[in-house]
Amino acid sequence: MPAIYKKRLGLFRNPAVQRELVTLDPVRDHQRIVHLLTAYEFPFDIARALELALFHTYTSPRVSGLLARTGEFEHHGQKRYDDTSRPISEFLESGYDSEKGLRAIAHMNKIHGHYRIDNADFLFVLATFVFYPIDWLRNYGWRKLTSAEEQALFYFFREVGRRMQLTDLPDNLADFQTFVAEYEARYFRYTESNRKITNATVRIVQGWFPGFLHGLVQPTFAALISDKLRTAFGYERPAGWFTALVNSALCLRKWPLRWITFKPYPALIPNTSFRYYPAGPPTIEAVGPTNLIDKPHSPSA
């Protein structure tokens, strides 16, 4: 990756980032585009979008059933969350063909290799990493993604999928949307495993807030998802006033973000908090179920 931009004026955004983005090609430069989007333009928003993407995958009993069988989300929730976030953060930041990016994908492949996971399930999960940031930023971002940036997300994760040895990868965003629609029509339905894993993930998020706010986490999440997802989780639609309040708050926060950022700037792994690892970001090969990894945790450089 080219050298990072330095923070210029406290929390104020560096306009050079957007000036570079408009010069980049989504096919040739998609790694650079994704790095600038996740580290500079939308670190908070893309993180939230990917958290919702995680929930979306639980609507498939094929995915939630596997997660329920492993017991990782129920018994080691925050560790499971951080162990998922750490390798993804690495190839988003470093690029999928960097030394660290390749290590991150190889480690994911190693862990996934212990389970029997269908190619279509992998593609479904991969699709959420493309479409959720696009949709979230369209609704709540301080600006929408440009068409080139949306294409860059697609090309980036298609290449990640190739390095995960997936097959039948789509040629374009439209084909990916068609695949998702067909997958959801075939597999989406309520099952107890969907609700079980969703509730376990809600408990992870509750742990990030003081106790008096815990009761707001599940309804806030329910307010941000579609009726289709609520049905698959067995969740009720929150009161209209509550949904309107959540959406208004998110829309209101995007206005100051046109000029300032509330996250470290740039948002990179060394200044990212991994709650399960208070000593610092774990090494790539240290994350994952303890019975499937070879090395103990040690802070990364």
Legacy VTK file of the C-alpha trace (Angstrom):
# vtk DataFile Version 3.0
C-alpha trace
ASCII
DATASET POLYDATA
POINTS 301 float
0.000 0.000 0.000
1.190 3.593 -0.629
2.118 5.696 2.371
-0.784 6.703 4.597
-2.021 10.251 4.937
-1.226 11.902 8.223
-3.826 13.566 10.402
-3.685 17.287 9.656
-5.955 19.288 11.949
-7.044 17.405 15.035
-10.096 15.360 14.086
-10.653 17.117 10.772
-10.678 15.039 7.630
-7.874 15.305 5.125
-9.392 16.432 1.799
-6.504 14.783 -0.050
-8.168 11.411 0.585
-11.234 12.249 -1.527
-9.053 13.884 -4.153
-7.155 10.622 -4.525
-10.283 8.459 -4.508
-11.753 10.172 -7.571
-8.568 9.411 -9.533
-8.593 5.666 -8.848
-9.896 2.927 -11.106
-12.232 0.372 -9.426
-10.729 -2.577 -11.290
-7.042 -1.702 -11.158
-7.007 0.131 -7.813
-9.698 -1.600 -5.764
-7.295 -2.535 -2.947
-6.266 1.083 -2.504
-9.880 2.274 -2.695
-11.004 -0.180 -0.005
-8.093 0.826 2.220
-9.000 4.518 1.954
-12.687 3.818 2.585
-12.127 1.675 5.670
-9.222 3.590 7.243
-10.159 7.195 6.393
-13.589 7.825 4.944
-15.931 5.452 6.812
-14.156 3.447 9.541
-17.065 3.646 11.996
-19.807 3.138 9.427
-18.205 0.199 7.656
-17.526 -1.469 11.011
-21.214 -1.105 11.939
-22.311 -2.300 8.505
-20.164 -5.424 8.804
-21.607 -6.112 12.245
-25.094 -6.072 10.724
-23.783 -8.228 7.882
-22.766 -10.775 10.495
-26.353 -10.869 11.771
-27.684 -11.261 8.239
-25.758 -14.507 7.787
-27.675 -16.042 10.705
-30.882 -15.988 8.652
-29.594 -19.084 6.863
-30.084 -22.190 9.030
-27.113 -23.716 7.203
-24.891 -20.975 8.649
-26.522 -20.553 12.062
-26.710 -24.319 12.508
-22.942 -24.679 12.096
-22.274 -21.771 14.464
-24.625 -23.282 17.046
-22.856 -26.638 16.834
-19.435 -25.112 17.442
-20.698 -23.279 20.541
-18.157 -20.498 19.988
-20.627 -17.594 19.952
-22.454 -18.817 23.029
-19.460 -19.653 25.189
-16.678 -17.401 23.862
-18.668 -14.572 22.300
-16.270 -11.623 22.477
-13.313 -13.812 21.529
-15.236 -15.178 18.546
-16.114 -11.625 17.478
-12.526 -10.368 17.755
-11.116 -13.495 16.142
-13.370 -12.857 13.150
-12.566 -9.147 13.004
-8.777 -9.449 13.265
-7.945 -11.242 9.949
-10.606 -9.283 8.048
-9.130 -6.039 9.367
-5.723 -7.171 8.164
-6.551 -7.735 4.509
-8.801 -4.651 4.414
-5.877 -2.583 5.687
-2.879 -4.289 4.070
-4.494 -5.674 0.927
-5.239 -9.283 0.111
-1.977 -9.811 -1.783
0.316 -8.299 0.870
2.347 -10.606 3.088
0.030 -9.999 6.060
-3.086 -10.129 3.926
-2.120 -13.490 2.475
-1.362 -14.796 5.965
-4.766 -13.611 7.193
-6.632 -15.362 4.383
-4.518 -18.507 4.762
-5.323 -18.608 8.475
-9.052 -18.180 7.775
-8.859 -21.002 5.238
-7.110 -23.211 7.793
-9.826 -22.659 10.397
-12.667 -23.037 7.904
-11.048 -26.228 6.648
-11.978 -27.962 9.902
-15.666 -27.641 9.026
-17.785 -28.809 6.148
-19.089 -25.579 4.587
-20.840 -25.449 1.238
-19.506 -23.100 -1.437
-22.898 -21.364 -1.700
-22.830 -20.571 2.035
-19.388 -19.013 1.672
-20.615 -16.913 -1.265
-23.653 -15.774 0.713
-21.480 -14.593 3.612
-19.064 -12.922 1.195
-21.953 -11.058 -0.444
-22.968 -9.453 2.847
-19.513 -7.860 3.064
-20.174 -6.145 -0.250
-23.801 -5.097 0.034
-24.092 -4.105 3.679
-21.517 -1.284 3.512
-23.151 -0.035 0.301
-26.637 -0.033 1.835
-25.574 1.342 5.221
-23.704 4.269 3.695
-26.599 4.997 1.352
-28.871 5.355 4.388
-26.615 6.637 7.161
-23.245 7.632 5.743
-22.066 11.231 5.584
-21.963 10.578 1.850
-22.956 7.668 -0.367
-20.392 5.526 -2.072
-19.756 6.423 -5.662
-20.436 3.831 -8.345
-16.680 3.287 -8.678
-16.346 2.694 -4.932
-19.209 0.185 -4.974
-17.534 -1.631 -7.836
-14.221 -1.572 -5.960
-15.833 -3.319 -2.971
-17.151 -6.012 -5.284
-13.822 -6.576 -7.042
-11.971 -6.582 -3.731
-14.105 -9.254 -2.120
-14.279 -11.301 -5.304
-10.491 -11.527 -5.154
-10.681 -12.454 -1.474
-13.144 -15.174 -2.479
-10.706 -16.508 -5.057
-8.000 -16.714 -2.393
-10.478 -18.585 -0.209
-10.697 -21.064 -3.107
-14.381 -20.370 -3.734
-15.974 -21.316 -7.034
-18.813 -19.825 -9.115
-17.843 -16.288 -8.144
-20.057 -13.740 -9.942
-18.796 -11.501 -12.726
-20.459 -8.314 -11.503
-22.581 -6.752 -8.766
-25.858 -7.511 -10.531
-25.022 -11.218 -10.762
-24.078 -11.214 -7.090
-27.426 -9.654 -6.188
-29.199 -12.325 -8.220
-27.297 -15.043 -6.397
-28.225 -13.567 -2.999
-31.906 -13.329 -3.947
-31.957 -16.959 -5.094
-30.079 -18.152 -2.003
-32.409 -16.302 0.352
-35.512 -17.602 -1.437
-34.221 -21.135 -1.045
-32.851 -21.122 2.489
-34.274 -18.240 4.554
-36.660 -19.398 7.264
-36.979 -19.253 11.009
-35.147 -21.918 13.002
-34.157 -22.083 16.641
-30.472 -21.947 15.668
-31.054 -18.586 13.949
-32.509 -17.117 17.127
-29.944 -18.803 19.368
-26.930 -17.345 17.553
-28.582 -13.948 17.098
-29.312 -13.729 20.814
-25.727 -14.753 21.597
-24.416 -11.967 19.357
-26.767 -9.431 20.957
-25.207 -10.393 24.303
-21.753 -9.641 22.869
-22.874 -6.140 21.878
-24.569 -5.604 25.241
-21.186 -6.181 26.845
-19.859 -3.053 25.133
-22.271 -0.783 27.039
-23.158 0.019 30.661
-25.786 -2.243 32.163
-28.584 0.334 32.033
-28.325 0.364 28.216
-28.412 -3.413 27.705
-32.171 -3.446 27.214
-31.868 -1.109 24.220
-29.460 -3.262 22.195
-31.885 -5.888 20.899
-34.666 -3.445 19.914
-32.109 -1.136 18.270
-30.800 -4.032 16.233
-34.375 -5.082 15.384
-35.092 -1.509 14.236
-32.185 -1.600 11.784
-33.079 -4.810 9.956
-35.826 -5.742 7.539
-39.052 -7.596 8.259
-37.582 -10.595 6.438
-34.695 -10.787 8.874
-36.885 -10.185 11.916
-39.055 -13.111 10.836
-36.021 -15.366 10.406
-34.866 -14.491 13.952
-38.284 -14.637 15.564
-37.989 -10.965 16.573
-40.872 -8.537 16.764
-40.920 -5.196 14.999
-40.115 -2.416 17.508
-42.609 0.360 18.088
-42.759 2.851 15.249
-41.592 5.724 17.435
-38.521 3.743 18.522
-37.552 2.841 14.953
-37.989 6.479 13.925
-35.809 7.579 16.850
-33.006 5.164 15.930
-33.061 6.205 12.287
-33.206 9.908 13.156
-30.222 9.591 15.488
-28.170 7.858 12.812
-29.148 10.411 10.186
-28.325 13.282 12.540
-24.818 11.998 13.317
-23.804 11.954 9.655
-23.784 15.750 9.305
-20.721 16.530 11.487
-18.945 13.572 9.904
-18.654 15.551 6.680
-15.861 17.494 8.368
-14.676 15.554 11.411
-14.191 11.968 12.481
-14.782 10.479 15.918
-12.466 7.537 15.247
-8.641 7.543 15.270
-7.492 9.006 11.966
-6.518 6.922 10.148
-8.231 3.937 11.784
-5.586 1.204 11.589
-5.028 -2.062 13.434
-2.498 -0.661 15.955
-5.064 1.882 17.194
-8.029 -0.514 17.065
-9.375 -1.979 20.293
-9.904 -5.736 20.413
-11.777 -6.157 23.692
-10.784 -9.771 24.281
-7.117 -8.850 23.782
-6.410 -5.895 26.096
-2.636 -6.273 25.629
-2.971 -5.221 21.999
-3.998 -6.655 18.636
-3.297 -10.401 18.506
-1.055 -11.887 15.872
-2.877 -13.229 12.839
-2.159 -16.876 13.597
-3.220 -16.550 17.269
-6.919 -16.035 16.592
-9.547 -18.704 16.262
-10.955 -21.564 18.362
-8.295 -22.550 20.871
-8.392 -26.187 19.796
-7.660 -25.238 16.168
-4.692 -22.894 16.500
-1.054 -23.675 17.079
0.266 -20.604 18.854
-0.695 -18.760 22.054
-1.713 -15.101 21.927
0.979 -12.473 21.815
0.554 -8.807 20.918
1.457 -7.979 17.326
3.905 -5.293 16.396
LINES 1 302
301 0 1 2 3 4 5 6 7 8 9 10 11 12 13 14 15 16 17 18 19 20 21 22 23 24 25 26 27 28 29 30 31 32 33 34 35 36 37 38 39 40 41 42 43 44 45 46 47 48 49 50 51 52 53 54 55 56 57 58 59 60 61 62 63 64 65 66 67 68 69 70 71 72 73 74 75 76 77 78 79 80 81 82 83 84 85 86 87 88 89 90 91 92 93 94 95 96 97 98 99 100 101 102 103 104 105 106 107 108 109 110 111 112 113 114 115 116 117 118 119 120 121 122 123 124 125 126 127 128 129 130 131 132 133 134 135 136 137 138 139 140 141 142 143 144 145 146 147 148 149 150 151 152 153 154 155 156 157 158 159 160 161 162 163 164 165 166 167 168 169 170 171 172 173 174 175 176 177 178 179 180 181 182 183 184 185 186 187 188 189 190 191 192 193 194 195 196 197 198 199 200 201 202 203 204 205 206 207 208 209 210 211 212 213 214 215 216 217 218 219 220 221 222 223 224 225 226 227 228 229 230 231 232 233 234 235 236 237 238 239 240 241 242 243 244 245 246 247 248 249 250 251 252 253 254 255 256 257 258 259 260 261 262 263 264 265 266 267 268 269 270 271 272 273 274 275 276 277 278 279 280 281 282 283 284 285 286 287 288 289 290 291 292 293 294 295 296 297 298 299 300
